[in-house]
Amino acid sequence: MNSAEQMLAEAGLVGEIAQGTRPGLAAALAALELESGLTAEGRARALAQFRDNLSRLAAVVADRATYPAIADVKIERPVFILGLPRCGTSILHALIGADPQVRTPLQWEVAAPSPPPEAATFATDPRADGFDAYVAANFTGAWADVLKAHPIGARIPQECGMILETAFQGINPTMLFSLPGYYEWYRQADTRFGYQVHKMWLQHLSWKNARKRWVLKVQEHAYHLPELLAAYPDAVLVQPHRDPVTVMASISRLIEVIRCVSFEAIDRAALGQELLHLWHDGQVASMAWRKANPQVQVLDLRFKDIVADPLAAVRQVYVHADMDFSDQTHAAVSNWWAANPSDKHGQHKYELADYGLTREQVEDVYSDYIETYGDFI
């Protein structure tokens, strides 16, 4: 039996950090007990993921205690890329992350944050090679298809989900292992603690390797914009959009591949229905917040425009965020786009009907989203 108290103690988390992490961890463990479709290996994989989350948080907390100056690092006007999955958020994040004046959390440093990364050794840190070796060893066989749909590599920008999950106030446990009970807890939770932890991570990663601005992304920010803005009141928000019919087909295939190594079988129709409503929940929350807060200017973008003219899309973000689009920025963004074609790891193939969905079903559920953002779809 794995209890939240036992796992927190094993990780060495105490006090306010343990108190803040406990509710989400307990919800995840309770949901895991009820998840009947997982194989024994899948259940072990989930517990290992939970322990890794706690271990990474403990490392950040320990370094913060050792180096109190980390807590004094200022995080000013961070840019958050919102939006549905599969609508160009990762492309936009990576394009902007290519700019040397911009800081994005890289996948290797979020996976192995301690000791805090340093500018002088950032390009040669052996933890990066270690992360790539892990990817090469693990993303094979059935899991190799993940790379066709979602870029994974040491020096690729990481989503905020891998940070928020260390506080157990993010959506990753649901994406990896289903866990509907945890998802319902997450939807209703006050996630201010999660964003406090998120800010701790940015301070940690900035301490010895600061740049002018942070640019960040993950779809789940849509669920909890009040908590995000409580932690970052000067945040700049950007939201790409895409036809939800295409989004649902693409994300269903990606999550099927991600889960396939942990489940006996995947019920594609059930998965389609799960994701159809799950991602809509986030947009309902986001649309309500945006309607209630018209004074907060959000830059809306079209996925089609991002892929048709990525330089123009990045320029729009820079104007919106009051960032300098220099000649160096132009060259870096252009070079990244040329070096990273969409089919670099093979074609990501999917059909809506594979998941028991029709265009009419998706358009019915997303009618409010389509009405609100029709000009950007």
C-alpha positions in Angstrom: 0.0 0.0 0.0 1.4 3.4 -1.0 0.0 6.3 1.0 0.5 10.0 0.4 2.1 10.3 3.9 4.6 7.5 3.2 5.6 8.8 -0.2 6.0 12.4 1.1 8.2 11.1 3.9 10.3 9.0 1.5 10.9 12.1 -0.6 11.8 14.2 2.4 9.1 16.7 1.9 7.8 18.3 5.1 6.0 21.5 6.3 4.1 23.7 3.9 5.4 21.9 0.8 4.2 18.6 2.0 0.9 20.2 3.1 0.4 21.7 -0.4 1.3 18.6 -2.3 -0.7 16.1 -0.1 -4.2 16.7 -1.5 -3.3 16.1 -5.1 -1.1 13.2 -4.4 -3.8 11.6 -2.3 -6.3 12.2 -5.1 -4.0 10.6 -7.6 -3.3 7.6 -5.4 -7.0 7.0 -4.7 -7.8 7.3 -8.4 -5.0 4.8 -9.2 -6.5 2.3 -6.9 -9.7 2.4 -8.9 -8.1 2.2 -12.4 -8.8 -1.4 -13.4 -7.4 -1.2 -16.9 -3.8 -0.8 -16.0 -1.4 -3.7 -16.2 0.9 -4.4 -13.3 3.7 -2.7 -15.2 1.4 0.3 -15.9 0.6 0.6 -12.2 4.3 0.4 -11.3 5.0 3.0 -14.0 2.4 5.3 -12.4 3.9 5.0 -8.9 7.4 5.5 -10.3 6.2 8.7 -12.0 4.6 9.9 -8.8 7.8 9.3 -6.9 9.9 11.0 -9.6 7.6 14.1 -9.3 8.2 14.2 -5.6 11.9 13.7 -6.0 12.2 16.5 -8.5 10.2 18.9 -6.2 12.4 17.8 -3.2 15.5 18.7 -5.2 14.2 22.2 -6.0 13.2 22.7 -2.3 16.6 21.5 -1.0 18.6 23.7 -3.4 16.4 26.6 -2.4 17.3 26.0 1.3 21.0 25.7 0.4 21.0 28.8 -1.8 18.5 31.3 -0.3 19.3 33.8 -3.0 17.2 31.7 -5.4 14.1 33.0 -3.6 15.0 36.6 -4.5 15.0 36.0 -8.3 12.5 38.2 -10.1 10.2 36.6 -12.7 8.9 39.6 -14.8 6.3 39.6 -17.5 6.4 35.9 -18.4 4.7 34.9 -21.6 2.2 32.0 -21.3 1.0 30.2 -24.5 -2.5 28.8 -23.9 -4.9 26.9 -26.1 -6.2 23.5 -27.0 -3.6 20.7 -27.6 -2.4 20.2 -31.2 -3.0 23.8 -32.2 0.6 25.0 -32.7 1.5 25.8 -29.1 4.6 23.6 -29.1 5.8 25.0 -32.5 5.3 28.5 -31.3 7.1 27.7 -28.0 10.1 26.2 -29.8 10.3 29.0 -32.4 10.4 31.6 -29.7 12.7 29.5 -27.5 15.3 29.5 -30.3 15.8 33.2 -29.6 19.0 33.6 -27.3 17.3 36.4 -25.3 14.4 34.1 -24.3 14.4 31.5 -21.6 12.2 28.4 -21.9 12.5 25.4 -19.5 14.4 22.7 -21.4 13.4 19.1 -21.0 16.7 17.9 -19.5 16.7 20.5 -16.8 13.1 19.9 -15.8 13.9 16.2 -15.6 17.1 16.7 -13.6 17.0 20.2 -11.9 19.6 19.8 -9.3 22.1 21.4 -9.1 20.6 24.6 -10.6 21.8 24.9 -14.2 24.5 27.5 -15.0 24.9 29.7 -18.1 28.6 28.9 -18.3 28.0 25.1 -18.7 24.5 25.1 -20.1 25.5 24.0 -23.5 27.7 21.1 -22.3 25.9 20.0 -19.1 26.1 16.1 -19.1 22.5 15.9 -17.8 21.4 16.8 -21.4 23.2 13.8 -22.9 21.8 11.6 -20.1 18.2 12.7 -21.0 18.7 12.0 -24.7 20.1 8.6 -23.8 16.9 7.9 -21.7 14.7 8.9 -24.7 16.7 6.7 -27.1 16.4 3.8 -24.8 12.7 4.2 -23.9 10.9 5.7 -26.9 11.1 2.6 -29.0 8.6 0.0 -30.2 5.0 1.1 -29.6 6.2 4.2 -27.8 8.2 5.4 -30.8 5.1 6.9 -32.4 5.0 9.5 -29.6 8.0 11.2 -31.3 6.0 11.6 -34.5 3.4 13.7 -32.7 5.3 15.4 -29.9 8.9 16.5 -29.9 11.1 15.0 -27.1 14.7 15.8 -26.6 17.1 17.3 -24.1 17.2 20.8 -25.7 13.6 21.0 -26.7 11.4 23.3 -24.6 9.4 21.5 -21.9 5.7 22.1 -21.1 4.7 23.5 -17.7 2.8 20.3 -17.1 6.1 18.6 -16.1 6.6 21.3 -13.5 3.0 21.5 -12.2 2.9 17.8 -11.7 5.6 18.0 -9.1 3.0 19.7 -6.9 0.3 17.3 -8.0 -1.7 20.2 -9.4 -1.3 19.4 -13.1 -3.1 17.2 -15.6 -0.3 14.8 -16.5 -1.4 11.9 -14.3 -4.7 11.9 -16.2 -3.0 12.0 -19.6 -0.7 9.1 -18.8 -2.9 6.8 -16.7 -6.5 8.0 -17.2 -7.4 8.4 -13.4 -10.8 10.2 -13.8 -11.1 10.6 -10.1 -8.0 12.7 -10.1 -9.1 14.7 -13.1 -12.3 15.7 -11.3 -10.3 16.7 -8.2 -8.0 18.8 -10.4 -10.9 20.6 -12.1 -12.3 21.7 -8.8 -9.0 22.3 -7.0 -7.6 25.7 -5.9 -4.2 25.4 -7.6 -2.5 28.4 -6.2 0.0 26.2 -4.5 0.8 24.6 -7.9 1.6 28.0 -9.3 3.7 28.9 -6.3 5.7 25.8 -7.0 5.8 26.7 -10.7 7.3 30.1 -9.7 9.9 28.3 -7.5 11.0 26.3 -10.5 11.4 29.4 -12.7 13.5 31.1 -10.0 15.5 27.9 -9.6 16.2 27.7 -13.3 16.9 31.4 -13.7 19.2 31.8 -10.7 22.5 31.1 -12.6 21.1 31.2 -16.2 18.8 34.2 -16.5 17.6 35.7 -19.8 15.4 38.7 -20.6 12.0 36.9 -20.6 10.4 33.5 -19.9 8.1 32.0 -22.5 6.1 29.0 -21.2 3.2 26.8 -22.4 0.8 24.1 -21.6 -2.9 23.6 -22.3 -4.0 23.0 -18.7 -3.3 26.7 -17.8 -6.8 27.2 -19.3 -8.4 25.5 -16.4 -6.9 27.7 -13.7 -6.2 31.2 -15.1 -7.1 33.0 -11.8 -4.5 31.0 -10.0 -1.9 31.6 -12.7 -2.5 35.4 -12.6 -2.3 35.3 -8.8 1.2 34.0 -9.1 2.1 36.1 -12.2 0.0 39.3 -12.2 2.0 40.7 -15.1 1.8 37.6 -17.2 1.3 38.0 -21.0 -1.2 35.6 -22.5 -1.2 34.2 -26.1 -3.7 31.7 -27.4 -3.5 29.9 -30.8 -6.6 28.2 -32.2 -7.4 25.4 -34.5 -10.5 23.6 -35.8 -11.4 21.3 -32.8 -12.4 18.5 -35.2 -8.7 18.2 -36.2 -7.6 18.7 -32.6 -9.6 15.9 -31.3 -8.4 13.4 -33.9 -4.8 14.3 -33.3 -4.8 14.4 -29.5 -6.8 11.1 -29.3 -4.1 9.4 -31.3 -1.3 10.9 -29.2 -2.8 9.9 -25.8 -3.6 6.4 -27.2 0.1 5.9 -28.0 1.2 7.4 -24.6 -1.1 5.1 -22.6 -0.6 1.9 -24.7 2.5 0.8 -22.7 0.5 0.9 -19.4 -2.9 -0.6 -20.3 -4.1 -4.1 -21.3 -6.1 -2.5 -24.1 -7.3 0.9 -25.2 -11.0 1.4 -25.8 -10.7 3.9 -28.6 -14.4 5.1 -28.5 -14.2 5.6 -24.7 -10.9 7.5 -25.2 -12.5 9.7 -27.8 -15.4 10.6 -25.5 -13.1 11.2 -22.6 -10.8 13.7 -24.4 -13.7 15.3 -26.3 -15.1 16.6 -23.0 -11.9 16.9 -21.0 -10.3 19.5 -23.2 -13.7 21.3 -23.7 -13.9 21.7 -19.9 -10.7 23.7 -20.0 -12.0 26.0 -22.7 -15.2 26.6 -20.8 -13.2 27.7 -17.8 -11.0 29.9 -20.0 -13.8 31.5 -22.0 -15.6 32.3 -18.7 -12.5 33.9 -17.3 -11.8 35.9 -20.4 -15.4 37.2 -20.6 -15.2 38.3 -17.0 -11.8 40.0 -17.5 -11.9 41.9 -20.7 -9.2 44.2 -19.4 -6.6 41.5 -19.8 -5.5 41.5 -23.5 -5.0 38.0 -24.9 -3.3 37.6 -28.3 -5.4 35.2 -30.4 -3.6 33.4 -33.3 -4.6 31.0 -36.0 -2.8 27.7 -36.3 -2.9 28.0 -40.0 -1.1 31.3 -39.8 1.6 30.0 -37.5 2.6 27.2 -39.9 2.1 29.3 -43.0 4.3 32.2 -41.8 6.0 31.4 -38.5 8.1 34.5 -38.5 5.1 36.7 -38.8 3.4 34.8 -36.0 6.4 35.2 -33.7 6.6 38.9 -34.5 3.0 39.2 -33.4 3.8 37.6 -30.1 6.8 39.9 -29.6 4.8 43.0 -30.3 2.1 41.8 -27.9 4.6 41.1 -25.2 6.7 44.2 -25.8 9.8 42.1 -26.7 12.6 43.1 -29.1 12.4 41.2 -32.4 16.1 41.7 -33.3 18.1 40.5 -36.4 19.4 37.7 -34.1 15.8 36.7 -33.3 14.9 36.6 -37.0 17.9 34.4 -37.8 17.3 32.0 -34.8 13.6 31.6 -35.5 14.3 31.1 -39.3 17.0 28.5 -38.6 14.8 26.5 -36.2 12.0 26.3 -38.7 14.3 25.1 -41.4 15.8 22.5 -39.2 12.6 21.1 -37.8 10.0 20.1 -40.5 6.8 18.7 -39.1 7.5 15.2 -40.3 11.0 15.1 -38.9 10.2 11.8 -37.0 7.7 10.5 -39.5 4.0 11.2 -40.1 1.5 11.3 -37.2 -1.5 9.6 -38.8 -5.0 9.7 -37.3 -8.7 9.7 -38.2 -11.6 11.0 -36.1 -13.6 7.9 -36.8 -11.0 5.8 -35.2 -12.2 7.1 -31.9 -15.9 6.8 -32.5 -16.3 10.5 -33.1 -17.9 12.5 -35.9 -17.4 16.0 -37.1 -21.0 16.8 -36.0 -20.3 15.5 -32.4 -17.2 17.6 -32.0 -18.8 20.7 -33.5 -21.8 20.2 -31.2 -19.7 20.0 -28.0 -17.5 22.8 -29.1 -20.2 25.1 -30.4 -19.5 27.7 -27.8 -15.8 27.7 -28.6 -16.4 27.8 -32.3 -18.9 30.7 -31.9 -16.4 32.6 -29.7 -13.2 32.0 -31.7 -14.6 31.4 -35.2 -12.5 34.1 -36.8 -9.3 32.2 -35.6 -10.3 28.7 -36.6 
